[in-house]
Amino acid sequence: MSQPWNLLNYPTLHRQRRRRHRMRMALAGLAVGTLLAAATQLGLDQALQQLRGQHAQLQAQWQAVSQQRQREQQQLAAREAHRLQAQHLQHIAQQHQAWAALCEALLGQAPDAAWRLTRLQLESGRLELGGWGRDFDHLNATRQRLSVHLQAHGPKALSSSAAGVDLLRQTSVVARVAAGQASPADGMGLEFAWVSAWPVFLPPGSTAPKPGAGARP
């Protein structure tokens, strides 16, 4: 038995139903798309938040490492400064020891009227003494005593010299009658010149002085 023909359902009502169906499907698709977009955005926000947290953590670690390296560099610089300061103080102590030994050796011979020191010249690596003496034997004995004293009480560079070796080498002895000069009382005497190697103590960062820059009293 066939259905009755209803003119109210055809064709206007049918087209309205189809439009409403399409609208409902479009709205449902829009809702589903919105939900998917929201879920995707939420996932992206969470991932971005995690990346930001990791970035902040890495940046904090990098800052900690940088600060640690900076502290280590400061400690190294402080240790280097202390080392250079210790070397400088050691240099001063060695210079003082060398001068003290030389002055003590020369003052030990001062009461002897048979010789007289008139010149002292200290250059880079070279000590030269000059003066007058009464006779050759006395000058040679004085020179040996000075060498022994410098070896015993001088700086390590002199003390390490071989025993029995005179540090002061005699370069010249000139017989002379010197009237009115710094010679023995009777005007007769020998002019001498003694030369010895002398250690050079340089502070850190300095260079050796040029030859000829000696000091004379």
C-alpha positions as CSV (number, residue, x, y, z in Angstrom):
1,M,0.0,0.0,0.0
2,S,1.6,3.3,-1.0
3,Q,2.1,6.2,1.3
4,P,-0.3,9.1,0.9
5,W,0.9,12.0,-1.0
6,N,1.4,15.0,1.2
7,L,1.9,18.3,-0.7
8,L,3.0,20.0,2.5
9,N,6.2,18.0,2.6
10,Y,7.1,18.6,-1.0
11,P,9.1,20.4,-2.3
12,T,9.5,23.4,0.0
13,L,9.6,21.6,3.3
14,H,12.0,19.1,1.9
15,R,14.4,21.8,0.9
16,Q,14.2,23.4,4.4
17,R,14.9,20.2,6.1
18,R,17.9,19.7,3.9
19,R,19.2,23.2,4.7
20,R,18.7,22.6,8.4
21,H,20.5,19.3,8.1
22,R,23.5,21.0,6.3
23,M,23.5,23.7,8.9
24,R,23.5,21.2,11.8
25,M,26.4,19.3,10.1
26,A,28.3,22.5,9.5
27,L,27.8,23.6,13.1
28,A,28.9,20.1,14.3
29,G,32.0,20.3,12.1
30,L,32.7,23.8,13.3
31,A,32.4,22.6,16.9
32,V,34.6,19.6,16.3
33,G,37.2,21.8,14.5
34,T,37.1,24.3,17.3
35,L,37.6,21.5,19.9
36,L,40.5,20.1,17.9
37,A,42.1,23.5,17.4
38,A,41.7,24.2,21.2
39,A,43.2,20.8,22.0
40,T,46.1,21.5,19.5
41,Q,46.6,24.9,21.0
42,L,46.6,23.6,24.5
43,G,49.2,21.0,23.5
44,L,51.3,23.6,21.8
45,D,51.1,25.8,24.9
46,Q,52.1,23.0,27.2
47,A,55.0,22.1,24.9
48,L,56.0,25.8,24.7
49,Q,55.8,26.0,28.5
50,Q,58.1,22.9,28.8
51,L,60.6,24.4,26.4
52,R,60.6,27.7,28.3
53,G,61.2,25.8,31.6
54,Q,64.0,23.8,30.0
55,H,65.5,27.1,28.5
56,A,65.3,28.7,31.9
57,Q,67.0,25.7,33.5
58,L,69.7,25.6,30.9
59,Q,70.3,29.4,31.3
60,A,70.5,29.0,35.0
61,Q,73.1,26.2,34.6
62,W,75.0,28.3,32.1
63,Q,75.1,31.2,34.5
64,A,76.3,29.0,37.3
65,V,79.0,27.5,35.1
66,S,80.0,31.0,34.0
67,Q,80.2,32.3,37.6
68,Q,82.2,29.2,38.5
69,R,84.7,29.8,35.7
70,Q,84.9,33.5,36.7
71,R,85.7,32.6,40.3
72,E,88.3,30.1,39.1
73,Q,89.9,32.7,36.9
74,Q,89.9,35.2,39.8
75,Q,91.5,32.5,42.0
76,L,94.1,31.8,39.3
77,A,94.9,35.5,38.9
78,A,95.2,35.8,42.7
79,R,97.5,32.8,42.9
80,E,99.6,34.2,40.1
81,A,99.8,37.6,41.8
82,H,100.9,35.9,45.0
83,R,103.5,33.9,43.2
84,L,104.9,37.0,41.5
85,Q,104.9,38.8,44.8
86,A,106.8,35.9,46.4
87,Q,109.3,35.9,43.6
88,H,109.8,39.6,44.0
89,L,110.3,39.3,47.8
90,Q,112.7,36.5,47.1
91,H,114.6,38.7,44.7
92,I,114.8,41.5,47.3
93,A,116.1,39.0,49.9
94,Q,118.7,37.7,47.5
95,Q,119.9,41.2,46.6
96,H,120.1,42.0,50.3
97,Q,122.0,38.8,51.0
98,A,124.4,39.5,48.2
99,W,125.1,43.1,49.3
100,A,125.3,42.1,53.0
101,A,127.9,39.5,52.2
102,L,129.9,41.9,50.1
103,C,129.8,44.7,52.7
104,E,130.6,42.3,55.5
105,A,133.6,40.9,53.6
106,L,134.9,44.4,52.8
107,L,134.3,45.8,56.3
108,G,136.2,42.8,57.7
109,Q,139.3,44.0,55.8
110,A,138.8,47.6,56.7
111,P,141.1,47.7,59.9
112,D,144.0,46.5,57.7
113,A,146.0,49.6,56.9
114,A,148.1,47.7,54.3
115,W,145.4,47.9,51.7
116,R,142.7,50.4,50.7
117,L,139.6,50.1,48.5
118,T,139.1,53.1,46.2
119,R,136.7,51.7,43.6
120,L,133.7,49.4,43.6
121,Q,131.8,48.8,40.4
122,L,128.9,46.4,40.1
123,E,127.5,45.7,36.6
124,S,125.2,43.1,35.2
125,G,126.9,39.8,36.2
126,R,130.2,41.5,37.0
127,L,131.8,42.9,40.2
128,E,135.0,44.9,40.0
129,L,137.1,46.1,43.0
130,G,140.0,48.4,42.7
131,G,142.4,50.1,45.2
132,W,145.9,50.1,46.7
133,G,148.0,47.6,48.6
134,R,151.4,47.5,50.2
135,D,152.7,44.4,48.6
136,F,151.7,41.5,46.3
137,D,151.6,38.8,49.0
138,H,149.3,40.8,51.2
139,L,147.0,41.7,48.3
140,N,146.8,38.0,47.3
141,A,146.0,36.9,50.8
142,T,143.3,39.6,51.1
143,R,141.8,38.6,47.8
144,Q,141.6,34.9,48.9
145,R,139.9,35.9,52.2
146,L,137.3,37.9,50.4
147,S,136.6,35.0,48.0
148,V,136.2,32.6,50.9
149,H,133.9,34.9,52.8
150,L,131.7,35.5,49.7
151,Q,131.5,31.7,49.1
152,A,130.5,31.1,52.7
153,H,128.1,33.9,53.3
154,G,127.1,35.1,49.8
155,P,124.1,34.2,47.7
156,K,123.5,30.6,46.4
157,A,125.0,31.4,43.0
158,L,128.3,32.3,44.7
159,S,128.2,29.7,47.4
160,S,127.8,26.9,44.9
161,S,131.2,27.7,43.4
162,A,133.9,25.1,43.7
163,A,135.8,25.1,46.9
164,G,139.3,26.5,46.7
165,V,138.5,28.6,43.6
166,D,139.0,32.3,44.1
167,L,135.9,34.3,43.1
168,L,137.9,37.4,42.8
169,R,140.2,37.1,39.8
170,Q,143.2,39.4,39.8
171,T,143.3,41.3,36.5
172,S,146.1,43.7,37.1
173,V,148.7,44.7,39.7
174,V,150.7,47.8,38.8
175,A,153.7,48.9,40.9
176,R,153.5,52.6,41.3
177,V,154.9,55.5,43.4
178,A,151.8,57.6,44.0
179,A,152.5,61.0,45.5
180,G,149.4,62.7,46.9
181,Q,147.1,59.8,46.0
182,A,145.2,57.3,48.1
183,S,148.1,55.0,48.5
184,P,149.8,53.6,51.6
185,A,151.4,56.2,54.0
186,D,154.9,55.9,52.6
187,G,153.7,56.6,49.0
188,M,154.8,53.2,47.8
189,G,152.3,50.6,46.8
190,L,150.6,48.5,44.2
191,E,147.4,49.4,42.3
192,F,145.1,46.4,41.9
193,A,141.9,45.5,40.1
194,W,139.9,42.4,41.1
195,V,137.0,41.1,39.0
196,S,134.4,38.5,39.9
197,A,131.3,37.0,38.5
198,W,128.2,38.4,40.3
199,P,124.7,36.9,40.2
200,V,122.0,38.8,38.5
201,F,118.7,38.8,40.4
202,L,115.8,40.1,38.3
203,P,112.3,40.6,39.5
204,P,109.5,39.0,37.5
205,G,108.8,40.7,34.2
206,S,112.0,42.7,34.1
207,T,114.9,42.4,31.8
208,A,118.6,42.3,32.5
209,P,120.3,45.8,32.7
210,K,122.5,46.8,29.9
211,P,126.3,46.3,30.4
212,G,128.0,49.4,31.9
213,A,125.1,50.4,34.1
214,G,127.2,49.8,37.2
215,A,127.3,51.8,40.4
216,R,130.3,53.4,42.0
217,P,130.3,54.8,45.5
